[in-house]
Protein backbone atom coordinates (compact mmCIF):
# COMPACT_ATOMS: atom_id res chain seq x y z
CA UNK A 1 0.00 0.00 0.00
CA UNK A 2 1.08 3.61 -0.57
CA UNK A 3 1.40 5.41 2.74
CA UNK A 4 4.06 8.06 2.54
CA UNK A 5 2.19 10.00 5.21
CA UNK A 6 1.99 7.01 7.51
CA UNK A 7 -1.65 6.21 6.71
CA UNK A 8 -2.83 3.33 4.61
CA UNK A 9 -4.57 4.82 1.60
CA UNK A 10 -7.59 3.21 0.05
CA UNK A 11 -7.17 1.86 -3.49
CA UNK A 12 -3.38 2.04 -3.16
CA UNK A 13 -3.25 5.58 -4.61
CA UNK A 14 -1.29 8.71 -3.90
CA UNK A 15 -3.40 11.37 -2.23
CA UNK A 16 -2.95 14.95 -1.10
CA UNK A 17 -1.78 13.94 2.35
CA UNK A 18 1.08 12.00 0.79
CA UNK A 19 2.07 15.05 -1.26
CA UNK A 20 2.03 17.39 1.74
CA UNK A 21 4.08 14.91 3.72
CA UNK A 22 6.56 14.46 0.89
CA UNK A 23 7.04 18.20 0.47
CA UNK A 24 7.60 18.62 4.21
CA UNK A 25 10.21 15.87 4.02
CA UNK A 26 11.93 17.53 1.05
CA UNK A 27 12.28 20.78 3.02
CA UNK A 28 13.89 18.90 5.88
CA UNK A 29 11.05 19.59 8.31
CA UNK A 30 11.72 17.85 11.61
CA UNK A 31 9.57 14.80 12.26
CA UNK A 32 8.96 13.92 8.60
CA UNK A 33 10.79 10.74 7.66
CA UNK A 34 10.16 8.69 4.51
CA UNK A 35 11.47 5.41 3.18
CA UNK A 36 12.90 6.59 -0.14
CA UNK A 37 12.21 3.17 -1.66
CA UNK A 38 8.54 4.10 -1.49
CA UNK A 39 9.13 7.36 -3.35
CA UNK A 40 11.04 5.57 -6.07
CA UNK A 41 8.65 2.66 -6.41
CA UNK A 42 5.62 4.93 -6.47
CA UNK A 43 7.19 7.24 -9.05
CA UNK A 44 8.30 4.53 -11.46
CA UNK A 45 4.89 2.97 -11.19
CA UNK A 46 3.46 6.06 -12.85
CA UNK A 47 6.38 7.50 -14.84
CA UNK A 48 9.57 6.36 -16.52
CA UNK A 49 11.96 7.80 -13.94
CA UNK A 50 15.71 8.16 -14.27
CA UNK A 51 17.50 8.21 -10.95
CA UNK A 52 20.53 10.26 -10.06
CA UNK A 53 22.50 7.44 -8.52
CA UNK A 54 20.85 4.42 -10.10
CA UNK A 55 18.29 4.10 -7.35
CA UNK A 56 16.42 7.20 -6.23
CA UNK A 57 14.84 9.92 -8.36
CA UNK A 58 15.20 13.61 -7.55
CA UNK A 59 12.89 14.35 -4.65
CA UNK A 60 11.74 17.57 -6.31
CA UNK A 61 10.89 15.67 -9.49
CA UNK A 62 9.00 13.07 -7.49
CA UNK A 63 6.93 15.85 -5.96
CA UNK A 64 6.15 17.28 -9.39
CA UNK A 65 5.16 13.87 -10.74
CA UNK A 66 2.91 13.21 -7.78
CA UNK A 67 1.23 16.59 -8.10
CA UNK A 68 0.45 15.82 -11.74
CA UNK A 69 -0.66 12.30 -10.84
CA UNK A 70 -3.09 13.51 -8.20
CA UNK A 71 -4.87 15.89 -10.59
CA UNK A 72 -4.70 13.44 -13.48
CA UNK A 73 -2.25 15.29 -15.75
CA UNK A 74 0.50 13.71 -17.77
CA UNK A 75 4.01 14.64 -16.75
CA UNK A 76 7.20 14.35 -18.77
CA UNK A 77 10.31 14.03 -16.64
CA UNK A 78 12.71 16.92 -17.17
CA UNK A 79 16.46 16.75 -16.59
CA UNK A 80 17.84 18.45 -13.52
CA UNK A 81 18.34 22.15 -14.18
CA UNK A 82 21.88 23.39 -14.56
CA UNK A 83 22.94 25.74 -11.76
CA UNK A 84 22.84 29.38 -12.71
CA UNK A 85 26.17 30.95 -13.44
CA UNK A 86 27.48 33.17 -10.70
CA UNK A 87 29.71 35.03 -13.15
CA UNK A 88 29.01 38.74 -13.29
CA UNK A 89 30.54 41.00 -15.92
CA UNK A 90 32.04 43.35 -13.39
CA UNK A 91 33.78 45.94 -15.54
CA UNK A 92 33.69 46.76 -19.24
CA UNK A 93 36.82 47.68 -21.20
CA UNK A 94 37.57 48.90 -24.72
CA UNK A 95 36.88 46.16 -27.25
CA UNK A 96 40.11 46.99 -29.08
CA UNK A 97 43.31 48.98 -28.75
CA UNK A 98 42.56 52.72 -29.04
CA UNK A 99 43.81 53.85 -32.47
CA UNK A 100 47.10 55.73 -32.56
CA UNK A 101 45.48 58.62 -34.45
CA UNK A 102 41.97 59.97 -35.05
CA UNK A 103 41.61 61.76 -38.36
CA UNK A 104 39.24 64.66 -38.87
CA UNK A 105 36.66 64.54 -41.64
CA UNK A 106 36.08 68.33 -41.86
CA UNK A 107 36.83 71.66 -40.16
CA UNK A 108 39.74 74.09 -39.86
CA UNK A 109 41.88 71.59 -37.98
CA UNK A 110 41.56 69.15 -40.89
CA UNK A 111 42.39 71.94 -43.33
CA UNK A 112 45.54 72.64 -41.29
CA UNK A 113 46.58 69.02 -41.69
CA UNK A 114 46.15 68.23 -38.01
CA UNK A 115 44.67 65.18 -36.32
CA UNK A 116 44.39 63.73 -32.84
CA UNK A 117 47.34 61.65 -31.65
CA UNK A 118 47.06 59.16 -28.82
CA UNK A 119 49.39 60.14 -25.98
CA UNK A 120 48.53 57.53 -23.35
CA UNK A 121 45.90 54.86 -22.77
CA UNK A 122 44.68 51.98 -20.63
CA UNK A 123 41.94 49.47 -21.38
CA UNK A 124 39.35 51.94 -20.03
CA UNK A 125 40.79 55.36 -20.86
CA UNK A 126 42.57 57.02 -23.80
CA UNK A 127 43.95 60.56 -24.06
CA UNK A 128 44.42 62.32 -27.40
CA UNK A 129 46.13 65.61 -28.18
CA UNK A 130 46.44 67.72 -31.31
CA UNK A 131 49.25 66.66 -33.61
CA UNK A 132 50.42 70.29 -33.77
CA UNK A 133 51.77 69.74 -30.25
CA UNK A 134 51.49 66.13 -29.17
CA UNK A 135 52.56 66.74 -25.58
CA UNK A 136 50.87 69.23 -23.34
CA UNK A 137 49.07 71.41 -25.88
CA UNK A 138 46.05 71.63 -23.55
CA UNK A 139 43.84 70.77 -26.53
CA UNK A 140 43.45 67.18 -25.39
CA UNK A 141 40.30 65.06 -25.22
CA UNK A 142 39.67 61.98 -23.10
CA UNK A 143 37.72 58.85 -24.00
CA UNK A 144 36.84 56.66 -21.04
CA UNK A 145 34.47 53.96 -19.89
CA UNK A 146 32.41 55.06 -16.92
CA UNK A 147 29.60 52.93 -15.45
CA UNK A 148 30.17 50.57 -18.38
CA UNK A 149 29.39 53.33 -20.91
CA UNK A 150 31.71 55.14 -23.29
CA UNK A 151 32.14 58.83 -22.46
CA UNK A 152 33.94 61.75 -24.08
CA UNK A 153 35.42 64.73 -22.21
CA UNK A 154 36.65 67.57 -24.43
CA UNK A 155 37.36 69.99 -21.60
CA UNK A 156 39.33 67.95 -19.11
CA UNK A 157 40.99 70.39 -16.64
CA UNK A 158 44.37 68.64 -16.96
CA UNK A 159 44.58 67.66 -20.61
CA UNK A 160 42.12 69.92 -22.41
CA UNK A 161 41.39 73.28 -20.76
CA UNK A 162 41.75 75.03 -24.17
CA UNK A 163 39.61 74.40 -27.24
CA UNK A 164 37.38 72.58 -27.82
CA UNK A 165 35.07 73.73 -25.04
CA UNK A 166 32.01 71.70 -26.01
CA UNK A 167 30.83 69.26 -28.66
CA UNK A 168 27.81 67.82 -30.43
CA UNK A 169 26.77 64.21 -31.04
CA UNK A 170 25.13 63.55 -34.41
CA UNK A 171 24.02 67.19 -34.55
CA UNK A 172 22.75 67.38 -30.97
CA UNK A 173 24.54 69.56 -28.43
CA UNK A 174 26.12 67.41 -25.73
CA UNK A 175 26.91 68.03 -22.11
CA UNK A 176 30.53 67.61 -21.13
CA UNK A 177 31.47 64.92 -20.45
CA UNK A 178 28.75 62.94 -22.19
CA UNK A 179 27.93 59.39 -23.23
CA UNK A 180 28.80 58.55 -26.84
CA UNK A 181 28.72 55.45 -29.05
CA UNK A 182 31.01 54.10 -31.73
CA UNK A 183 30.07 55.51 -35.14
CA UNK A 184 28.76 58.78 -33.68
CA UNK A 185 29.68 61.96 -35.52
CA UNK A 186 31.38 64.37 -33.13
CA UNK A 187 31.79 68.09 -33.88
CA UNK A 188 34.21 70.03 -31.67
CA UNK A 189 33.39 73.69 -30.98
CA UNK A 190 35.69 76.48 -29.83
CA UNK A 191 34.96 79.41 -27.51
CA UNK A 192 33.48 81.36 -30.47
CA UNK A 193 30.97 78.60 -31.21
CA UNK A 194 32.74 77.60 -34.41
CA UNK A 195 33.23 73.93 -35.22
CA UNK A 196 37.00 73.38 -35.36
CA UNK A 197 36.83 69.74 -36.39
CA UNK A 198 34.59 66.75 -37.01
CA UNK A 199 35.42 63.08 -36.49
CA UNK A 200 33.72 59.67 -36.16
CA UNK A 201 34.05 57.69 -32.95
CA UNK A 202 36.28 54.68 -33.75
CA UNK A 203 34.97 51.14 -33.34
CA UNK A 204 37.80 50.20 -31.00
CA UNK A 205 36.18 52.23 -28.22
CA UNK A 206 33.12 49.98 -27.97
CA UNK A 207 32.68 48.77 -24.36
CA UNK A 208 33.01 45.00 -24.09
Beta strands, then each sheet from edge to edge (+ up, - down):
strand 1: 101-102
strand 2: 116-121
strand 3: 125-130
strand 4: 141-146
strand 5: 149-153
strand 6: 166-169
strand 7: 172-173
strand 8: 178-179
strand 9: 185-189
strand 10: 195-200
sheet 1: 1+ 2- 3+ 4- 5+ 8-
sheet 2: 7+ 6- 9+ 10-
end
